[in-house]
Amino acid sequence: MARKDAAKRIERLLKINPPAVERKLVAFIKQKVGEAGAEGAVVGVSGGVDSSVVATLCKEALGEVNVIGVSMPEAGVTDPRDVADARDVSNRLGIGFRVVDITPAVLGIRQNLTDFRVGARIPAANIKPRVRMTILYYYANLLNRLVVGGGNRSELRAGYFTKHGDGAVDLMPLGCLYKTQVKQLAAHLNVPKRIIKKMPSAGLWRGQTDESELGLIYEKLDMIYAGLDLGLEPDSIANAAGVKIDDVNRFVERERRTAHKLCMPEIPKL
């Protein structure tokens, strides 16, 4: 398939109808919270585009009094501007807002691991999203609410989330949208442009960014996965996205290898 033809097909697939998507996701959140007999939602607000969109959708679905956003910074790692953005979005929406510093909890875990390895960056970093999810579920249990996560389809397919951390939520309304589609929805929902344009980061360590860890910008990653959705051959996808075929194969393999992160624990049959 010619490069231009493949690129156009991928572009069409990634283009969404934001008002229609908004209606469907709002209805989804309202339905699932109602089915659970819950009284609202708890959202971890990072100051990024995903959590800002989720908080907006939850407010529309449930009303501002039934939604709280929780910012969970770490001293020396979290940019204070991210906390300010999380507060600003929450205030604009009129939802409840909390700031909980995770630094003492993270340090406490590290200090009590007698064989803690300072140089093991990923295991140490993954303590943080797991602490954050513990905090979110405290509020969810306290207030009879569901935890609504901000994971998107790009991250889910790439396995780019922490198992039992930011992946441990009750609802994931953006799980059907690639990152570039989330940005389209964000613009429609009037999320501040500075947040939409912000470099995505999981806040795992100072200077960490999603795209540096993934090795590709989200626009390219989304084109790869959209091309796979269309059933295109790897070489056509690589040409259309302007990436190496090794990148396409790498993310195909990455999706296969991290599929367990999206499943319940395996139980044997006797």
N, C-alpha and C positions, 0 to 999 in steps of 0.2 A: 504494500500500500504506500502511495506517495506520502512524503512527510507532511505536506500541507493538508492533505485529506485526513490523515490520522490526527493531526493537531486540531483540526476543526471539529472532528467528532468528539475528541476529549474536551475541548472547550465547551461544546454544547452540553455535554454531560455534567460538567462542573457548574454550569450556570443555573441558578435556582430562581424560583418565583418567591421572593422574600415574604410578601403578605400571606401567601398560601402556606408557606412553611411555618410562619409565625402562628397561624390559626391551628395548624395540626399539633404543634409542640405544646401550645398552651392547653389545648384540649387533652393531650396526653398526660401532662402534669396533673391537671385537675382530676382526671379520671383515676389515675394511679394513687394519688393521695387519698381520694375518696374511698377507693376499694380497700385501702389499708386501714381505714378508720382513723387516719391521722388528722391532725389539726393544723398542719402547715408544713413549711420546709426550712431546712437549715442549709446554707450555702457557704462553702469556704471561698471567700472573696480575696483574690490575690492582687487585684489591681490590673489584671490582664483581660484580654478580650473575651476569652471563653467564660470565665466566671461572671463577667459583667453581663454577658448575654443571658446566662442561666438565671442570674438574679432578676433580670428584667422580665424574663418569661414567667418565673415563679410569682413575681408580683402581679403580673397580669392574670395569671391563673387562680391565685389564691387570695389576693388582696394584700396590701402592704403590712397590715397588722399581723399577718400569719407567716411572715418571712423574716428571718434574720440572717445577716451576713456576718461571717466571722473572719477577721484578718488575723493571721498567726505568724508574725514575723520572728526572725532569729537575729539576735544582736550581732552586728558585724558582717552579716550576710545579706539580709533583706534590705533593699534600697528603701529608705524612708519615703521616697516618692511613690513607691508602690502602695504603701499603707495609706498615703494621702489620696491616691486614686481610688482605692477600695472604699475609703470613707466618703469620698465625693460621690461615687456611683450610688452607694447606699443612701446617702442623704438626698440625692436627686430622686431616687425611687421612693423615699419615705419609709424604707424598711428598717427594722432594728439593726443595730451594729454593735459588734464587740471586737475588742483587740485583746488577744491572749498571746503573751510572749512565750514561745516554746523553748527558749534558751535554757532555763533551769531544768526542764524535763529531759532535754537532749543531753545535757552535761551529766545529769544524774545517771542516765542509762550508760553513758560511756564510762563514767567513773566506777560503776558497779560491774562492768564487764572486765574481769581480771585479765583476760587475754585480748583486750581490745587492741586492734592494729591501726595505728594512726595512718599508715600508708595505704590501707585498703579503702580507697576513696568511695567506691559505690556502696559497699555494705554500710559504711558510716553515714553516707548521705541518705540512704533509704530509711534510716531511723526517723528522719524528719517528717516525711509524709505519713508515716505510720503514727507518729505522735499527733500530727494534725488531725488525722481521721479519728483518733481516740477522743479528741476535744470535740469534734463535730458530733460524734455519737453521744457524748455526754449531754449536749444541748438537745439532741433529738430525743433521747430517753426522758430527759427532764420535762420537755414541753410536748411530748407525744407528736413528734414531727418526723418527717423523712429527710434523710440526707440526700441532696440532689447534687450530683457531680458535674464537672465541666469537661470531662473527657470527650474528645472528638474522634471521628472515624479515622483520621490520619494517624493519631496516636494509638488507637486501638489496634489497627492493622499492623503497625510497626512494633507493637508491644512496648511502646514508649510510655510506660507508667509503672508505678510501684505496686506490685501485688500486695494486697491487704494495706495499701496506703491510699493514694489518690484513686486507685481502682476499686476501693471498697466503699461503695455507695449503694443507695436504694434505687435511685433513678439516674439515668444518664441520657438526658434528652438530646444532647448534641452528638451522640454516638452514631447517628445516621448521616452526619454532615462532615465533609472534609474541612480542613482548616480554612481553605480559601472560600468555602461556602459559608462558614461561620462568620467570616469577615463581611461577606455580602449581607448577611442577616443583621450583623452588628450595625452596619451603616443604616439599614432600614429602621432599626430600633433606636437610632440617634445616640448610640454609644459614642462618647467623645473621641474625636479623630486621633488624639494623642495616644489613646489606649489601643485603638485599632492598629495604629502604626508601630506600636511598641514592640521591641524585640522580644519574642516569647522566651520565657525562662521558667523552669520549675523551682528556682530558688534553692538548688541543692548545695551550691557553694558560691563564693564571691566570683562574679563574672561569668557564671555558667549560663549558657543559652541552649535552647532546644536544638536549633539548627546545627550548632557546632558539634553536638553529640550525635545527631543523626547523620551528619556528613552531607546533607543536602538541604536547600531551602524548601519550605513547605510547598511552594508553587510547583517545584519539580517533583517532589514526593507525591503530591496529589495527582499530577499528570501520570505518574507511573501506575498508581493504584486505579485511577479512572481508566487507563488503557487496559489494565487487567480485567476490570469490570466489563469492558467492551469485547473482551476476548481477543485482543490484538496480540500479535506475535512480539516477543521481547525486542527484536531488532526494530520493529516499527515503533514501539513505545519509546525506545531509546532515541531514535531519530526525531520523533515528535517532541519529546521533552528536552532534547538537547543534552542528554546525559550519556554516559558510557553504558554499554550493555551489561557490564559487570555491576553497575549500580542497580539496574533492574533485577538482575538475578539475586543480588544481595538482599533486596527488600522482599523478594518472593521467599527466600530462605528464612529471612528474619520473621516474617509472618508465620511460617510453618513452625519455626522453633519456639516462638513465644505464644503459640495458640493456647497453651495450658493456662495462661494468665487470665483467659476469658471464660474458663470452665470451673464448675464446682469441683471439689476434690474427687479424685478417681476412687471408686469403690469397687472392689473385686466381686465377681459372682461366684458363689460356692455351688 
